Amino acid sequence: MEKEKLKIAVQKSGRLFDDSIGLLRKCNIHINNGRDQLKASASNFPVEVLYLRNSDIPNYVESGVADLGIVGENLLVETGKEVEKVLPLGFSKCRLSIAGVKGRPLRDLKDLEGKTIATSYPNTLRSFLDENQISASIHTISGSVEIAPNIGLSDYICDLVSSGSTLFKNGLEEKVVLLKSQACLIQKKSLSPEKEAIRDKLVFRIEATLQAKLNKYILMNVPNGKISDIIELLPGMKSPTVMPLAVEGWSSVHTVIQEEEFWEILARLKEHGAEGILVVPIEKMIL
């Protein structure tokens, strides 16, 4: 009898596809790239990957066709499907924002009153307008939303923004951020005990991989008289490792530092006498 497999839906093409498959590979789950097929099984883990249109994934997970899915949080808000969010994944970060013509300030949300806003996210936009008691017309379109103000189709747009370069190229600028989004792992409301066990193993691998990405392993040579000062500068794990060097009066100090604090701490370590600082990427990290 064939063992039960966990079905996970991912975007069939685009950046979210690349990041999703890349994450699974970093978790040592071997699958085909799937660009020309609808599904593929992992060769070394009980997972079957379904390649779907991004907008269809929440519906497939809600209906149980897929057990898990990787989608942007913005899509969850827009579709309102009955699914559970398992964990954020840290990639495909963006904002859903209202944007308008550059240099034309939006001094207050009430300036949107009576205006027309073009968007591919009408449900999220409508909720935002209703919450702020603003009456505006929503023009629902798909595709190149950012062209709408330039052809007189709308006064503003509501669209996803990451770097803002597309807005800039079309003479637009961000006015109001409705929500911040990133890719997340979702699941259907209930799983069998067998599939729950597989999901837990998958989540364990994902969390270890994500933690490793957020941290750096550093080691440095420190004069023994400066060790206490150096340790006070380190915000890493429970306690750094200190080992004596062959040269008398010196020790090697090892620890882990979060990437967001990385450069500032390195400079301070050097100021306090650390030498020969090495930075090593972490493959996996289990807390």
N, C-alpha and C positions, 0 to 999 in steps of 0.2 A: 504494500500500500504506500502510495506516494505521500511524503511528509507535507504537512500544511505549510503554505507559504504566505508571507505577508505581502499584500499588494500595495505598492506605493506609486502615486501618480505624480509625474513631473511634467513641466512644460516641454513640448516636443521640439522646440527650436528657440533660439535667442539666448540672451545673456543669462536668464534664469535657468535655462537648460544646462548651460556650461557650468554654472556655479553649483547646481544641484548634483550633477553627475560627478563633478570634481570633488564635492564633499563626500559622496559615497565611496569614491576611489581612495580618498585619504583615510577612510574608515576601513580600508582593506577589503572592500566589497567589489568583486570583479564582475563587471557587466559589459555587454556590447554597447556601443554608443547609441544605437537605436534610431538614428536619424531616418532610416528608411523602413522602419518597422513599428508596429503599434505596441509591442511589448517585448520584454527580454528578461530572462531569469539570470540571477547571479549564479556563478559557478561554485562559489564557496560560502554562501550564506542563504538562508531560506527566505529570499525576497524576490518578488517579481515586479519589475518596473513597467508601468503603463505610461506611454508617451501621448499626452493629450494637449488640446488647446488650453492655454492658461485660464481663460474665462470659464472653462468647463470643469476645472478641477474641484472647486468647492461643491458643486452639484453631485459629482461622481462620488466624492467622499461622503456626503450627507446620505446618499442613496445606498451606500454600502458596496458599490461596484469596486471602489478602492478603499483600502483600510486606512491608509495614510496619504498625505499629499504635501507638496512643498509649493507654497503660494506667497504672494505679498500680502501683508496685513491690510493694505488698502482694498484688495479684492474681497477679503472677508467682510470688511465693513460695508462695501458696496452691495454685495450679494445677500448678506444677512442670513446665510445658510446655517443650519443647526449642526455645527461641528465643534470639536474641542481643539483648542490651541495647546500643543504639547510643549514647544519651546521655540524661542526666537533663534535664528541662525546667523545673524550678524552680517549677511551680505544683501545685495540689491537694496541698499538704503536709499530712501527718497522721501519727498514730501508731496502731499496733495495740496496744491495752493491755487489761490485766485491770482491771476496775473492780468496786467493791463498795459496800455501804451506807456513806454518809458518817458519819464518827466512829467507825467500827468498824475499828481499825487492822489492817493485815496486817504483822506484825512480821518474819516470815520466810517465804520461799517454801514452807517445809514446812507452813505453816498452811493451804495449799491441799490438803493430803493428805486424801483422803476426801470432798472437797467436790464439788459439782456446778457446772459452768461452762457457761452458755449462750453460743453463738456462731454466727456465719455463716462462721467461718474455722476449721473443725475440723482441717484438716491442719496449718496453722501452729501452732495451739494444741497439738495432740498432739506435734509435734516439740519444742516448747518444754518441755512437761511431761516427755517422755522424756529430754531432755538434762539436766534437773534432777532426774531420778529421783523424780518425783512421781506418785503414783497418784490421779487424780481422774476423775470422770465428766464426759463432754462431752455436752451436749444441743444438737444441731444444729437451729437454727431460722433462718428468714429474716425480714426485716422488722424490727419494733420489738424488738430484743434487750434494750434497756435496761429494759423493763417486767418482765422475767423475775424479778428478785429481789423485786419488790414484790407479785407474785402467788404467790410460793412455788415458782416453777418451778426456780429455781437459787439458789445461794449467791452466785455471782459471774457477771459477763459478760466476754466478750472481744470487743471491738468497736473500730472506728475512732474516733479522737478527733481533733478539730481544735482548736476553741476550748474545748471542755469544757462548753458551755452546755447541751447535751442531757442530759449526765450530771447536771449541777446541778439541772435542772428535775425530774429523777426521783429526787432524793435520793441520788445516787451520786457517787463520786469515784474518780479514777485511782489504782491501787495499784502496778501493774507495767507498764513499757513493754516489749513484746516486740520490736518493730521500728519504725523510722521510715521513712516512705514519701513519695514524690512521684511525679508523672507522669513517665513516661519513654517514649522512642521505642524500639520494638523492631523486629526484622526476622526473617524466616525464615532458616534456616541458610545457604542459598546463593541468590545472585541471578545472573542473566545479566549479562555485561559491559555490555550496554546499560542494564539497570536499575541496576547499580552506579554507572554514570556519573550517572544521574538522581538516585539517592540521595545521592551526594556533593554535587551541586549543591544539593539540598534541605537537607542538613546544614549546608552552608556558610551558607545564608541563615538557618537557625535559630540557629546559633551567633552570627552577627553581630547578630541581633535580641535574643538573650538577653544578650549582653555589653552592648549599649546600655542595656538595662533596668537592669543592675546598676551603671551608672556615670553620673556627671553631669559635664558640661563647665562649668568655672567660669572667669571672667575677672575681674580686679580691678586697681585702680590702686594702685601701690606707690611710695613714695619710693625713689629710687635707692640711698640709703644702707641701705635695709632689704631689698633684693632677695635678698641672700645668706641672710639669716635666714628670709625667706619660703620660698625654694626648699628649705631644709632641712626645713621643715614639710610639704612636699608629697610624698605617697607615690605619686603618679600614674604616668604613662607615663615613657618614657626620660628626657625632659628637658622642662621647661615652655618655652613660647614667651615671649620677652621682647621687647617693642617699645616704643620711646620715644614718649611723648605730646607733644602740641604745647606743653604747659606744661613749662618747663625743670625738670629735677630729678625728674621722675616718669616711670614706665614702666607699661605694661599687661602683666600676667602672665596667661598662659592655660595651663590644664592640665585633666586628667581625674582625678576622684576617685571611688573606689568608694562606693556609696550607704551601705554599713554604717558607713563612717568619716566620713560627710558632716558631720553637725552638730558633732561634736567638733572637727574640723579647721577649720571655718568660724569657730568661736569663737576658736580660737588664732590664725588669720590676722588677725582683727580686732584682737586684743590686740597683735599685732606690727606694726601700722601699715597694714594693707591697708584700702583704702576703695573704695566703689562696687562692691562684690562682686556680680556677676551670676551666676545659675545657669541653665544652658540644658539642656533635655533632649536626649539623643542619639538620633537616629533609627536609625542602624545603626553598628556598631563592628567593624572588622576588625583582629584582632591579628596 
